[in-house]
C-alpha cells in the first residue's frame, strides 16, 4: 500500500527539475543572465505564471524548487508545501521568424492606335 501511495503522490507532485540548496542558488546570476529575483514571497505555497518563463525557482525553507519551460497560466507549487519566500524568474527565449514574400508583376504596354 505504501508503494502505491508513493506512486500516486509522485504523479501528483509538481514537475521539478531538482532542488538546489547551494547558497549561490539564491542569486539570479547563478541561473543565467536573463534571470531576476522577486524578494517578496507569494503568501502561500504556489505561484501562477503570468507569462512564459525558461525557468522558475520557488524558494521555500531551505529548498529551491526548480521548474523549466513554464507557460503563462501554469500554477507551480512547492514540493514541501511551505510558503514561497522568494522567486527567481528567467525569461523565456523567444525566437522570431521573419518571412519575406516577393511578388513579381508584369505590365504590358501597347502603343499605336486601336484597330
Contact map, one row per residue, 1 for C-alpha under 8 A:
1111100000000000000000000000000000000000000000000000000000000000000000000000000000000000000000000000000000000000000
1111110000000000000000000000000000000000000000000000000000000000000000000000000000000000000000000000000000000000000
1111111000000000000000000000000000000000000000000000000000000000000000000000000000000000000000000000000000000000000
1111111100000000000000000000000000000000000000000000000000000000000000000000000000000000000000000000000000000000000
1111111110000000000000000000000000000000000000000000000000000000000000000000000000000000000000000000000000000000000
0111111111000000000000000000000000000000000000000000000000000000000000000000000000000000000000000000000000000000000
0011111111100000000000000000000000000000000000000000000000000000000000000000000000000000000000000000000000000000000
0001111111110000000000000000000000000000000000000000000000000000000000000000000000000000000000000000000000000000000
0000111111111000000000000000000000000000000000000000000000000000000000000000000000000000000000000000000000000000000
0000011111111000000000000000000000000000000000000000000000000000000000000000000000000000000000000000000000000000000
0000001111111000000000000000000000000000000000000000000000000000000000000000000000000000000000000000000000000000000
0000000111111100000000000000000000000000000000000000000000000000000000000000000000000000000000000000000000000000000
0000000011111110000000000000000000000000000000000000000000000000000000000000001000000000000000000000000000000000000
0000000000011111000000000000000000000000000000000000000000000000000000000001111000000000000000000000000000000000000
0000000000001111100000000000000000000000000000000000000000000000001000000000000000000000000000000000000000000000000
0000000000000111111000000000000000000000000000000000000000000000111100000000000000000000000000000000000000000000000
0000000000000011111000000000000000000000000000000000000000000000111100000000000000000000000000000000000000000000000
0000000000000001111100000000000000000000000000000000000000000000111000000000000000000000000000000000000000000000000
0000000000000001111110000000000000000000000000000000000000000011110000000000000000000000000000000000000000000000000
0000000000000000011111001000000000000000000000000000000000000011110000000000000000000000000000000000000000000000000
0000000000000000001111101000000000000000000000000000000000000111000000000000000000000000000000000000000000000000000
0000000000000000000111111100000000000000000000000000000000000000000000000000000000000000000000000000000000000000000
0000000000000000000011111110000000000000000000000000000000000000000000000000000000000000000000000000000000000000000
0000000000000000000001111110010000000000000000000000000000000000000000000000000000000000000000000000000000000000000
0000000000000000000111111111011000000000000000000000000000000001000000000000000000000000000000000000000000000000000
0000000000000000000001111111010000000000000000000000000000000000000000000000000000000001000000000000000000000000000
0000000000000000000000111111111000001000000000000000000000000000000000000000000000000000000000000000000000000000000
0000000000000000000000001111111110111000000000000000000000000000000000000000000000000001100000000000000000000000000
0000000000000000000000000011111110110000000000000000000000000000000000000000000000000000000000000000000000000000000
0000000000000000000000011111111100000000000000000000000000000000000000000000000000000000000000000000000000000000000
0000000000000000000000001011111110100000000000000000000000000000000000000000000000000000010000000000000000000000000
0000000000000000000000000001111111100000000000000000000000000000000000000000000000000000010000000000000000000000000
0000000000000000000000000001101111100000000000000000000000000000000000000000000000000000000000000000000000000000000
0000000000000000000000000000000111110000000000000000000000000000000000000000000000000000011000000000000000000000000
0000000000000000000000000001101111111000000000000000000000000000000000000000000000000001111000000000000000000000000
0000000000000000000000000001100001111100000000000000000000000000000000000000000000000001110000000000000000000000000
0000000000000000000000000011000000111110000000000000000000000000000000000000000000000111100000000000000000000000000
0000000000000000000000000000000000011111100000000000000000000000000000000000000000000111100000000000000000000000000
0000000000000000000000000000000000001111100000000000000000000000000000000000000000001110000000000000000000000000000
0000000000000000000000000000000000000111110000000000000000000000000000000000000000001110000000000000000000000000000
0000000000000000000000000000000000000111111100000000000000000000000000000000000000111110000000000000000000000000000
0000000000000000000000000000000000000001111111100000000000000000000000000000000000111100000000000000000000000000000
0000000000000000000000000000000000000000111110000000000000000000000000000000000000111000000000000000000000000000000
0000000000000000000000000000000000000000111111000000000000000000000000000000000001110000000000000000000000000000000
0000000000000000000000000000000000000000011111100000000000010000000000000000110011110000000000000000000000000000000
0000000000000000000000000000000000000000010111110000000000000000000000000011110000110000000000000000000000000000000
0000000000000000000000000000000000000000010011111000000000000000000000000011100000000000000000000000000000000000000
0000000000000000000000000000000000000000000001111100000000000000000000011111000000000000000000000000000000000000000
0000000000000000000000000000000000000000000000111111100000000000000001111111000000000000000000000000000000000000000
0000000000000000000000000000000000000000000000011111000000000000000000011000000000000000000000000000000000000000000
0000000000000000000000000000000000000000000000001111100000000000000000111000000000000000000000000000000000000000000
0000000000000000000000000000000000000000000000001111110000000000000011110000000000000000001100000000000000000000000
0000000000000000000000000000000000000000000000001011111100000000000111110000000000000000111110000000000000000000000
0000000000000000000000000000000000000000000000000001111100000000000111000000000000000000011110000000000000000000000
0000000000000000000000000000000000000000000000000000111110000000011111000000000000000000111100000000000000000000000
0000000000000000000000000000000000000000000000000000111111000000011101000000000000000011110000000000000000000000000
0000000000000000000000000000000000000000000000000000001111100001111000000000000000000011100000000000000000000000000
0000000000000000000000000000000000000000000000000000000111110001110000000000010000011111000000000000000000000000000
0000000000000000000000000000000000000000000000000000000011111111100000000000010000011110000000000000000000000000000
0000000000000000000000000000000000000000000010000000000001111111100000000000010101111100000000000000000000000000000
0000000000000000000000000000000000000000000000000000000000111110000000000000000001101000000000000000000000000000000
0000000000000000000010000000000000000000000000000000000000111111000000000000000000000000000000000000000000000000000
0000000000000000001110000000000000000000000000000000000000111111100000000000000000000000000000000000000000000000000
0000000000000000001110001000000000000000000000000000000011110111110000000000000000000000000000000000000000000000000
0000000000000001111100000000000000000000000000000000000011110011111000000000011000000000000000000000000000000000000
0000000000000001111100000000000000000000000000000000001111000001111100000000000000000000000000000000000000000000000
0000000000000011110000000000000000000000000000000000001110000000111111000000000000000000000000000000000000000000000
0000000000000001100000000000000000000000000000000000111100000000011111000000000000000000000000000000000000000000000
0000000000000000000000000000000000000000000000000001111000000000001111100000000000000000000100000000000000000000000
0000000000000000000000000000000000000000000000001001111100000000001111110100000000000000000000000000000000000000000
0000000000000000000000000000000000000000000000001011100000000000000011111100000000000000000000000000000000000000000
0000000000000000000000000000000000000000000000011111100000000000000001111100000000000000000000000000000000000000000
0000000000000000000000000000000000000000000000011110000000000000000000111110000000000000000000000000000000000000000
0000000000000000000000000000000000000000000000011000000000000000000001111111000000000000000000000000000000000000000
0000000000000000000000000000000000000000000001111000000000000000000000001111100000000000000000000000000000000000000
0000000000000100000000000000000000000000000001111000000000000000000000000111110000000000000000000000000000000000000
0000000000000100000000000000000000000000000011100000000000000000000000000011111010000000000000000000000000000000000
0000000000000100000000000000000000000000000011000000000001110000100000000001111111110000000000000000000000000000000
0000000000001100000000000000000000000000000000000000000000000000100000000000111111000000000000000000000000000000000
0000000000000000000000000000000000000000000000000000000000010000000000000000011111000000000000000000000000000000000
0000000000000000000000000000000000000000000010000000000000000000000000000000111111100000000000000000000000000000000
0000000000000000000000000000000000000000000110000000000000011000000000000000011111110000000000000000000000000000000
0000000000000000000000000000000000000000111111000000000000011000000000000000010011111000000000000000000000000000000
0000000000000000000000000000000000000000111111000000000001110000000000000000010001111110000000000000000000000000000
0000000000000000000000000000000000000011111000000000000001111000000000000000000000111110000000000000000000000000000
0000000000000000000000000000000000001111110000000000000001110000000000000000000000011111000000000000000000000000000
0000000000000000000000000000000000001111100000000000000111100000000000000000000000011111100000000000000000000000000
0000000000000000000000000101000000111100000000000000000111000000000000000000000000000111110000000000000000000000000
0000000000000000000000000001000000111100000000000000101110000000000000000000000000000011111000000000000000000000000
0000000000000000000000000000001101110000000000000000111100000000000000000000000000000001111100000000000000000000000
0000000000000000000000000000000001100000000000000001111000000000000000000000000000000000111110000000000000000000000
0000000000000000000000000000000000000000000000000001111000000000000010000000000000000000011111000000000000000000000
0000000000000000000000000000000000000000000000000000110000000000000000000000000000000000001111100000000000000000000
0000000000000000000000000000000000000000000000000000000000000000000000000000000000000000000111110000000000000000000
0000000000000000000000000000000000000000000000000000000000000000000000000000000000000000000011111000000000000000000
0000000000000000000000000000000000000000000000000000000000000000000000000000000000000000000001111100000000000000000
0000000000000000000000000000000000000000000000000000000000000000000000000000000000000000000000111110000000000000000
0000000000000000000000000000000000000000000000000000000000000000000000000000000000000000000000011111000000000000000
0000000000000000000000000000000000000000000000000000000000000000000000000000000000000000000000001111100000000000000
0000000000000000000000000000000000000000000000000000000000000000000000000000000000000000000000000111110000000000000
0000000000000000000000000000000000000000000000000000000000000000000000000000000000000000000000000011111000000000000
0000000000000000000000000000000000000000000000000000000000000000000000000000000000000000000000000001111100000000000
0000000000000000000000000000000000000000000000000000000000000000000000000000000000000000000000000000111110000000000
0000000000000000000000000000000000000000000000000000000000000000000000000000000000000000000000000000011111000000000
0000000000000000000000000000000000000000000000000000000000000000000000000000000000000000000000000000001111100000000
0000000000000000000000000000000000000000000000000000000000000000000000000000000000000000000000000000000111110000000
0000000000000000000000000000000000000000000000000000000000000000000000000000000000000000000000000000000011111000000
0000000000000000000000000000000000000000000000000000000000000000000000000000000000000000000000000000000001111100000
0000000000000000000000000000000000000000000000000000000000000000000000000000000000000000000000000000000000111110000
0000000000000000000000000000000000000000000000000000000000000000000000000000000000000000000000000000000000011111000
0000000000000000000000000000000000000000000000000000000000000000000000000000000000000000000000000000000000001111100
0000000000000000000000000000000000000000000000000000000000000000000000000000000000000000000000000000000000000111110
0000000000000000000000000000000000000000000000000000000000000000000000000000000000000000000000000000000000000011111
0000000000000000000000000000000000000000000000000000000000000000000000000000000000000000000000000000000000000001111
0000000000000000000000000000000000000000000000000000000000000000000000000000000000000000000000000000000000000000111
